[in-house]
Amino acid sequence: MNTMLSLSKLKYSLSQAKKNVIRNGLMSIASLFTTTCCLLIIGLFAIITINVDSITEQIKDQCEVQLYINEDASDERISQIGDEILALPNVKEISLYTKEQMFEYAMNDVFEGREDLVGSYTQEDNPFSDSYRITLSDISLAKQTVSELEQIADVSHVENNQDVTNMVLSVSDSIQKLSIIIMIILLIASIVIISNTVRLTVFNRRKEINIMKYIGATDRFIRTPFIFEGIMIGFLGAVISFGLISWGYITLYDTYINSALKGVFDMVVYSDLILILGGLFIVCGCLIGIVGSSISMRKYLNV
């Protein structure tokens, strides 16, 4: 019996919510349009934040320093230096680049077709040095690790591009914080818009609400249709904005983003975003509707 009664109340609330959306006409359309636009921008900044976070992790994984070895070091000593480097706690992995390999790379790749720039250099008067490219585990300990590397015997010098890396990480952190602030502002704006839409419906039915209160209707029974009205607008806006931003991301990714950043950074593929974006839009859309409707009902339930 209670189940049947609850289903009857739910059916009534949904029916009233649908009527309210249709009855408000242009106001409902305006709220839907504004909510969709806000959710689109929220989704855009969410995508930016996710991709910036992904790129930041890639930069951290590629945190490298280059260690150069004295020219008079023997092959056995070079191998020993590699073992000493790996013994350091913040070293993730190392790669040895011999001076012969560097010379071949310079001649065949860097200066290919422009051999006149390197003059008459040969392997006998090779200007390069043997070196180790070292990947670090923790970028924040780079300075300390470089200091430890410089203490190793037969090390000529160590190149560390931490300043550039730190600048990139600082910029990415600022972008993430700004994105979160903008998303919060847009959420608040959407809540205010839907609140005004539902308030219009509540105002038009204020006498009916007062009568229902006087004859014993509970606040929940009165409030539910208006909550559903807000949810309908928010949910529909979420579906539309999700479809638009999904289409836009797939198109841009396939046409521009993937080719422009290929070999530099790996952007997040859409299949990894779909659940995050879908959940974000649905939660934000429904939250906007629920909070906006609840705010608009307060005045008229206090009779």
FENZIRA-V935566 format. One record per pair of residues at least 12 apart in sequence whose ideal C-beta (glycine too) atoms are under 10 Angstrom apart, sorted by the first residue. I is the first residue (numbers start at 1). GAP is how many residues later the second one is. D is the distance in whole Angstrom. If there is no record, write none. Layout:
<<I GAP D> <I GAP D>>
This chain:
<<9 211 9> <9 212 7> <9 215 7> <9 216 10> <10 214 8> <10 218 9> <12 209 9> <12 212 9> <12 213 8> <13 207 10> <13 208 8> <13 209 10> <13 210 9> <13 211 4> <13 212 5> <13 213 9> <13 214 8> <13 215 5> <13 216 9> <14 210 9> <14 211 8> <14 214 6> <14 215 10> <14 217 10> <14 218 9> <15 210 8> <15 213 9> <16 185 10> <16 189 9> <16 208 8> <16 209 4> <16 210 8> <16 212 8> <16 213 8> <17 181 10> <17 184 9> <17 207 8> <17 208 5> <17 209 7> <17 210 8> <17 211 4> <17 212 4> <17 213 8> <17 214 8> <17 215 6> <17 216 9> <17 272 10> <17 276 9> <18 207 9> <18 210 8> <18 211 8> <18 214 7> <19 182 9> <19 206 8> <19 210 9> <20 177 9> <20 178 8> <20 180 9> <20 181 5> <20 182 9> <20 184 9> <20 185 8> <20 205 7> <20 206 7> <20 208 9> <20 209 5> <20 210 10> <20 212 9> <20 213 10> <21 176 9> <21 177 10> <21 180 9> <21 207 9> <21 208 6> <21 209 10> <21 211 6> <21 212 7> <21 215 9> <23 177 10> <23 178 7> <23 181 8> <23 182 10> <23 206 10> <24 173 6> <24 174 9> <24 176 6> <24 177 6> <24 180 9> <24 205 8> <24 209 9> <27 166 10> <27 169 8> <27 170 5> <27 171 10> <27 172 10> <27 173 6> <27 174 9> <27 206 10> <28 166 10> <28 169 6> <28 170 10> <28 172 9> <28 173 9> <28 201 8> <28 204 9> <28 205 6> <28 208 10> <29 168 10> <29 204 10> <30 163 8> <30 166 9> <30 167 8> <31 159 9> <31 162 5> <31 163 5> <31 164 9> <31 165 8> <31 166 4> <31 167 9> <31 169 10> <31 198 10> <31 199 9> <31 202 5> <31 203 9> <31 205 10> <31 206 8> <31 257 10> <31 258 10> <31 261 9> <32 161 10> <32 162 9> <32 165 9> <32 200 9> <32 201 5> <32 202 9> <32 204 6> <32 205 5> <32 208 8> <33 160 9> <33 204 8> <33 207 9> <34 155 8> <34 156 7> <34 158 10> <34 159 5> <34 160 8> <34 162 10> <34 163 9> <34 199 10> <34 203 8> <35 151 10> <35 154 9> <35 155 5> <35 156 9> <35 158 6> <35 159 6> <35 162 9> <35 195 10> <35 198 6> <35 199 6> <35 200 10> <35 201 8> <35 202 4> <35 203 8> <35 205 9> <35 206 8> <35 249 9> <35 250 7> <35 253 6> <35 254 8> <35 257 9> <36 154 9> <36 197 10> <36 198 10> <36 200 8> <36 201 4> <36 202 8> <36 203 9> <36 204 5> <36 205 5> <36 206 10> <36 207 10> <36 208 8> <36 249 9> <37 149 9> <37 152 10> <37 153 9> <37 156 10> <37 200 9> <37 203 10> <37 204 8> <37 207 10> <38 145 9> <38 147 9> <38 148 4> <38 149 7> <38 150 9> <38 151 6> <38 152 4> <38 153 9> <38 155 8> <38 199 8> <38 203 8> <38 246 9> <38 247 10> <38 250 8> <39 144 10> <39 147 8> <39 148 9> <39 151 7> <39 195 9> <39 198 6> <39 199 6> <39 200 10> <39 201 8> <39 202 4> <39 203 8> <39 205 9> <39 206 8> <39 241 9> <39 242 6> <39 245 6> <39 246 6> <39 249 8> <40 146 9> <40 197 9> <40 200 9> <40 201 5> <40 202 9> <40 204 6> <40 205 6> <40 208 9> <40 241 9> <41 141 7> <41 142 8> <41 144 10> <41 145 6> <41 148 10> <41 149 10> <41 200 9> <41 204 10> <42 137 9> <42 140 8> <42 141 5> <42 142 9> <42 143 10> <42 144 5> <42 145 7> <42 148 8> <42 199 8> <42 203 9> <42 238 7> <42 239 8> <42 242 6> <42 243 10> <42 246 10> <43 140 9> <43 195 9> <43 198 6> <43 199 7> <43 201 9> <43 202 4> <43 203 9> <43 205 9> <43 206 9> <43 230 10> <43 234 6> <43 237 7> <43 238 6> <43 241 9> <44 135 9> <44 138 9> <44 139 10> <44 197 10> <44 201 7> <44 204 9> <44 205 9> <45 130 9> <45 131 10> <45 133 8> <45 134 4> <45 135 8> <45 136 9> <45 137 5> <45 138 5> <45 141 8> <46 133 7> <46 134 9> <46 137 7> <46 199 9> <46 227 9> <46 230 8> <46 231 7> <46 234 6> <46 235 9> <46 238 9> <47 132 9> <47 198 7> <47 201 9> <47 202 6> <47 205 10> <47 220 10> <47 221 8> <47 223 10> <47 226 7> <47 229 9> <47 230 7> <47 233 10> <48 127 7> <48 128 9> <48 130 9> <48 131 6> <48 134 10> <49 123 10> <49 126 7> <49 127 5> <49 128 9> <49 129 9> <49 130 4> <49 131 7> <49 133 10> <49 134 8> <50 126 10> <50 129 10> <50 217 10> <50 218 6> <50 222 9> <50 223 7> <50 226 7> <50 227 9> <50 230 10> <51 121 10> <51 124 10> <51 198 10> <51 206 9> <51 210 10> <51 214 9> <51 215 10> <51 216 6> <51 217 5> <51 222 9> <52 119 9> <52 120 5> <52 121 9> <52 122 10> <52 123 5> <52 124 6> <52 127 8> <53 119 8> <53 120 10> <53 122 10> <53 123 7> <53 215 9> <54 118 10> <54 211 8> <54 212 7> <54 213 7> <54 214 5> <54 218 9> <55 113 8> <55 114 10> <55 117 7> <55 206 9> <55 209 9> <55 210 5> <55 211 8> <55 212 8> <55 213 9> <56 112 8> <56 113 6> <56 115 10> <56 116 5> <56 117 8> <56 119 10> <56 120 8> <56 209 10> <57 115 10> <58 206 9> <58 207 6> <58 208 7> <59 80 8> <59 105 10> <59 106 6> <59 109 6> <59 110 7> <59 113 8> <59 206 8> <60 76 9> <60 77 10> <60 78 8> <60 79 5> <60 80 9> <60 105 8> <60 109 8> <61 31 9> <61 74 8> <61 75 10> <61 76 10> <61 78 9> <62 73 7> <62 74 10> <62 77 10> <62 103 9> <62 203 10> <63 27 10> <63 29 9> <63 71 9> <63 72 7> <63 73 5> <63 74 8> <63 75 8> <63 76 4> <63 77 9> <63 78 10> <63 79 6> <63 82 10> <63 97 10> <63 98 9> <63 99 8> <63 102 6> <63 106 10> <64 28 9> <64 29 10> <64 30 10> <64 31 9> <64 69 6> <64 70 6> <64 71 5> <64 72 7> <64 75 10> <64 78 9> <64 95 9> <64 96 9> <64 97 8> <64 101 9> <65 26 10> <65 67 9> <65 68 8> <65 69 5> <65 70 9> <65 71 7> <65 77 7> <65 80 7> <65 81 6> <65 84 7> <65 93 6> <65 94 6> <65 95 5> <65 96 8> <65 97 8> <66 31 9> <66 65 6> <66 66 7> <66 67 6> <66 68 7> <66 91 9> <66 92 7> <66 93 4> <66 94 8> <66 95 9> <67 14 8> <67 15 10> <67 18 7> <67 27 8> <67 62 10> <67 63 10> <67 64 6> <67 65 5> <67 66 8> <67 67 6> <67 79 9> <67 82 6> <67 83 9> <67 85 8> <67 88 6> <67 89 8> <67 90 8> <67 91 5> <67 92 8> <67 93 10> <68 29 10> <68 31 10> <68 60 9> <68 61 5> <68 62 8> <68 63 5> <68 64 8> <68 87 7> <68 88 4> <68 89 5> <68 90 7> <68 91 7> <69 12 6> <69 13 10> <69 27 9> <69 29 10> <69 30 9> <69 60 6> <69 61 5> <69 62 6> <69 63 8> <69 83 9> <69 85 6> <69 86 6> <69 87 6> <69 88 10> <70 59 8> <70 60 9> <70 83 9> <70 84 5> <70 85 7> <70 86 5> <70 87 10> <71 28 8> <71 55 9> <71 57 10> <71 58 6> <71 59 8> <71 83 10> <71 85 8> <72 82 8> <73 56 9> <73 57 7> <73 80 9> <73 81 5> <73 82 9> <73 83 9> <74 80 9> <75 23 9> <75 55 9> <77 53 10> <77 76 8> <77 77 6> <78 18 7> <78 20 8> <78 52 6> <78 53 10> <78 54 9> <78 76 8> <79 17 9> <80 72 9> <80 73 9> <80 74 9> <81 13 10> <81 15 9> <81 49 9> <81 51 7> <81 68 10> <81 71 6> <81 72 8> <81 73 6> <81 74 7> <82 12 6> <82 13 10> <82 14 6> <82 50 6> <82 52 10> <84 64 10> <84 65 9> <84 67 10> <84 68 5> <84 69 9> <84 70 10> <84 71 9> <85 47 6> <85 49 6> <85 60 10> <85 63 9> <85 64 7> <85 67 7> <85 70 9> <86 46 10> <86 48 9> <87 61 10> <87 65 10> <88 46 9> <88 48 9> <88 49 10> <88 53 10> <88 56 10> <88 57 6> <88 60 6> <88 61 7> <88 64 9> <89 48 8> <89 49 9> <89 52 8> <89 55 10> <89 56 8> <89 59 9> <90 44 9> <90 46 5> <90 47 5> <90 48 6> <90 49 9> <90 50 9> <90 51 5> <90 52 8> <90 54 7> <90 55 4> <90 56 10> <90 58 8> <90 59 10> <91 41 10> <91 43 6> <91 44 8> <91 45 7> <91 46 7> <91 54 7> <91 57 9> <91 58 9> <92 42 8> <92 43 5> <92 44 6> <92 45 5> <92 46 9> <93 40 9> <93 41 8> <93 42 5> <93 43 9> <93 44 9> <94 38 5> <94 39 7> <94 40 5> <94 41 7> <95 36 9> <95 37 7> <95 38 5> <95 39 8> <95 40 8> <96 34 7> <96 35 8> <96 36 6> <96 37 8> <97 31 9> <97 32 9> <97 33 7> <97 34 5> <97 35 7> <97 36 6> <98 28 10> <98 30 9> <98 31 9> <98 32 5> <98 33 8> <99 24 9> <99 27 5> <99 28 8> <99 29 4> <99 30 6> <99 31 5> <99 32 8> <100 23 6> <100 26 7> <100 28 8> <100 30 9> <101 27 9> <101 29 9> <101 30 10> <102 24 8> <102 25 9> <102 26 4> <102 27 8> <102 28 8> <102 29 7> <103 15 9> <103 18 8> <103 19 9> <103 20 6> <103 22 10> <103 23 5> <103 24 8> <103 25 6> <104 19 9> <104 22 10> <104 24 10> <105 23 9> <106 12 7> <106 15 9> <106 20 10> <106 21 9> <106 22 7> <107 14 8> <107 15 10> <107 16 10> <129 27 6> <129 28 9> <130 26 9> <131 24 10> <131 25 9> <131 26 10> <131 27 10> <131 28 9> <132 17 9> <132 23 9> <132 26 9> <133 26 10> <134 12 9> <134 15 7> <134 24 9> <134 26 10> <136 24 10> <136 26 9> <139 23 7> <139 26 6> <139 27 8> <139 30 8> <140 22 10> <140 26 9> <140 29 10> <142 18 6> <142 19 9> <142 20 5> <142 23 8> <142 24 9> <143 17 8> <143 19 7> <145 13 9> <145 15 9> <145 17 10> <146 12 5> <146 13 9> <146 14 5> <146 16 8> <147 13 10> <183 97 9> <183 101 9> <186 98 9> <186 102 10> <187 97 6> <187 100 8> <187 101 7> <187 104 9> <188 100 9> <188 103 9> <189 99 9> <190 43 10> <190 44 8> <190 47 8> <190 94 8> <190 95 9> <190 97 9> <190 98 4> <190 99 9> <190 101 9> <190 102 7> <191 39 9> <191 43 9> <191 93 10> <191 96 8> <191 97 5> <191 98 9> <191 99 9> <191 100 5> <191 101 5> <191 102 9> <191 103 10> <191 104 7> <192 96 10> <192 99 10> <192 100 7> <192 103 8> <192 104 10> <193 40 9> <193 44 10> <193 95 8> <193 99 7> <194 35 9> <194 36 5> <194 37 9> <194 39 6> <194 40 6> <194 43 9> <194 91 10> <194 94 6> <194 95 6> <194 96 9> <194 97 8> <194 98 3> <194 99 7> <194 101 9> <194 102 8> <195 35 8> <195 93 9> <195 94 10> <195 96 8> <195 97 4> <195 98 7> <195 99 8> <195 100 5> <195 101 5> <195 102 9> <196 96 8> <196 99 10> <196 100 7> <197 32 8> <197 33 8> <197 36 7> <197 92 10> <197 95 8> <197 96 9> <197 99 8> <198 27 10> <198 28 5> <198 29 8> <198 31 6> <198 32 5> <198 35 9> <198 91 9> <198 94 6> <198 95 5> <198 96 9> <198 97 8> <198 98 4> <198 99 7> <199 27 9> <199 93 9> <199 94 9> <199 96 8> <199 97 4> <199 98 8> <199 99 10> <199 100 8> <199 101 9> <200 96 9> <201 24 9> <201 25 7> <201 28 7> <201 29 10> <201 92 9> <201 95 8> <201 96 10> <202 20 9> <202 21 10> <202 24 6> <202 27 10> <202 91 9> <202 94 6> <202 95 6> <202 96 10> <202 97 8> <202 98 5> <202 99 9> <203 93 9> <203 96 9> <203 97 8> <205 17 9> <205 20 9> <205 21 9> <205 95 9> <206 93 9> <206 94 5> <206 97 9> <207 93 10> <208 14 9> <209 13 6> <209 14 10> <209 17 9> <209 88 9> <209 91 5> <209 92 8> <209 94 8> <210 12 10> <210 90 8> <210 91 10> <210 93 5> <211 92 10> <212 91 10> <213 87 9> <213 88 7> <213 89 9> <213 90 5> <214 89 8> <218 83 10> <219 78 8> <219 82 5> <219 83 10> <220 81 10> <222 75 8> <222 78 8> <222 79 7> <223 70 8> <223 71 7> <223 73 10> <223 74 5> <223 75 10> <223 77 10> <223 78 7> <224 69 10> <225 68 9> <226 63 10> <226 66 10> <226 67 5> <226 68 9> <226 70 7> <226 71 6> <226 74 9> <227 59 10> <227 62 7> <227 63 6> <227 64 10> <227 65 9> <227 66 5> <227 67 7> <227 69 10> <227 70 8> <228 61 8> <228 62 9> <228 65 8> <229 60 8> <229 63 10> <229 64 6> <229 67 10> <230 55 10> <230 56 9> <230 57 10> <230 58 7> <230 59 3> <230 60 6> <230 61 8> <230 62 5> <230 63 3> <230 64 8> <230 65 10> <230 66 8> <230 67 10> <231 54 8> <231 55 5> <231 56 9> <231 57 9> <231 58 4> <231 59 6> <231 61 10> <231 62 8> <232 53 10> <232 54 10> <232 57 7> <233 52 8> <233 55 8> <233 56 6> <233 59 9> <233 60 9> <234 47 10> <234 48 9> <234 49 10> <234 50 8> <234 51 4> <234 52 5> <234 53 7> <234 54 4> <234 55 3> <234 56 8> <234 57 9> <234 58 8> <234 59 9> <235 46 9> <235 47 7> <235 50 5> <235 51 6> <235 53 9> <235 54 7> <236 49 8> <236 53 10> <237 44 8> <237 47 9> <237 48 5> <237 51 8> <237 52 9> <238 40 9> <238 42 9> <238 43 4> <238 44 5> <238 45 8> <238 46 7> <238 47 3> <238 48 7> <238 49 10> <238 50 9> <238 51 9> <239 39 10> <239 42 8> <239 43 8> <239 46 8> <240 41 9> <240 45 10> <241 36 9> <241 40 6> <241 43 9> <241 44 8> <242 32 9> <242 35 6> <242 36 6> <242 37 10> <242 38 9> <242 39 4> <242 40 8> <242 43 9> <243 38 10> <245 28 9> <245 32 7> <245 36 8> <246 24 7> <246 27 8> <246 28 7> <246 31 7> <246 32 9> <246 35 10> <249 18 10> <249 19 9> <249 20 10> <249 21 6> <249 24 7> <249 25 10> <249 28 8> <250 19 10> <250 20 5> <250 23 10> <252 15 10> <253 14 7> <253 15 9> <253 16 7> <253 17 6> <253 20 10> <254 16 9>>
